Every structure is written in C-alpha cells, then in structure tokens.
Amino acid sequence: MSPIDPLVRPDRFFDRQRWDWLLASSAAVVVVLALVSGVGFMAMGWVLADEVTGTTTTVDNPAHVPDWVCEQQGEDGPTQNACDEPERIEVETGEVLWDAWADPGNVGALFFSVLLAWPLTAVALQVVSRLAGGEGSFRRTLAVAGWGMAPAVLEVVLAVALWWYQVRTTALSSDPEALVGQVEGIEPMAGGAVLTIAFGIWQWYVWTHGLKHGRELSVGAAAGAAGAVAVVSILFGLA
C-alpha cells in the first residue's frame, strides 16, 4: 500500500485493509489533525504578533488603584505604593495580541472541537447511508469518517501559509480596535472559499469509497450519502 492511497486511491485502500486497523489508524489521523490545527492556530497568532512587534499601544494599567481607594486608606494604606501607578500605560502591541491569542482555553477548545467532529461526522454518515440502504457496523463508519478528515491536515497547512502571506502584505495598525477589523478582513481571505470547497470535495471522494465498502453501497448511493454530509461540512467551513 502506498502512503497516499487513502487520499488518492481510497477505493483500493478501503477494499484491501482490515477494518480493525482502519479504525485504529483513523483515530491516529484525527489526533494528528487536532494537533496540527492547534499548532497552526498558534503559528497564525505568532505571525500576526511578530508583524506588529515594535509598535506600542496604550491600555489600562492593571496595577493602578482608583483614587477613591487611595483617599480612604490614607498614606499608610496597604495599597499606597500602587497609588503611584499611572492609570494608563504603553505596552507592546505584539505582546498584548499574543497573550490573548495564545490563551490555553482557545487552543484547547480548537483541539477538542476537532476530536468531537469525528464522531459527529460518523453519526451523520451512518444516518444518511442507512437511508440509502447501507448495512454495516458503526465502527466501520467511524473509520471512514476519520480517514475522510485526513485531507484537512493539508488544508490547515495551506491556510496557515495563506494567512502568513496576507499578514505580511497588509499594513497592520497598532491600534487594537483597528487591528481587530483588519484581522477580520484577513480571515476570509486566508481561509479561502476555494480552499474550503476543494478540500470538501476531496473529503467527499474519500467518504464515498469508504461508505461503498464499509456500508456495502453502490458507488452512486455512497456518493449521494457522502455528498450530503460533505455539503454541510463545506457550508460550515464557509460560515
């Protein structure tokens, strides 16, 4: 078996492999995709933060104590030293952006959302293939769903590369509010509708042949069932 068979010759791939192995390997595919997605997200944040490094912005000083607190406590109060802190301070725009972007909650949510997408996709494929007359265990459908997510690994890599190009060729503002607007404008370009549609079709191709063998369907019936799920996946990616 060639390493690229699952992506370019899925009919032969699903026909020749044992389903126990397919299920185990599909789990590995999904974990790799989740890790790559997390790393890709961090890389996008690093590129953006690096581009605005050297510029500063004025933000509220977290160490500042309100005047009314200082007045109540007097000169010997426990927060008197903080009373000398300015209300606003200048900070590196890149540092502020990176701290917000690299929040563990953001990365964790992305990682687990990819893992969750696997069984949800499998359930959808199981239902639509059953309506098409398919037979076979959910374990097989789970394997098909996981392997169909393999093209998304390359999609993430290309999306990060496009993001890097867009960021490097855009004159970014140091003002946080203006920067947010610019980033929102970059996101659809970096995501790329063409990229989303192209890789959605690729997933459909893999799912079609997976359902053909895993759910004992004709190519036409498998294509229809896989296509229904692929369309939803594409629309979700374009949203």
ABEGO torsion letter per residue (X at the ends): XBAAAAAABAAAAAAABBAAAAAAAAAAAAAAAAAAAAAAAAAAAAAAAAAABGBBBBBBBAABBBAAAAAAAEAABAAAAAAABBABBBBBAAAAAAAAAABAAAAAAAAAAAAAAAAAAAAAAAAAAAAAGBBEBAAAAAAAAAAAAAAAAAAAAAAAAAAAAAAAABBBBABAAAAAAAAAAAAAAAAEAAAAAAAAAAAAAAAAAAAAAAAGBBAAAAAAAAAAAAAAAAAAAAX
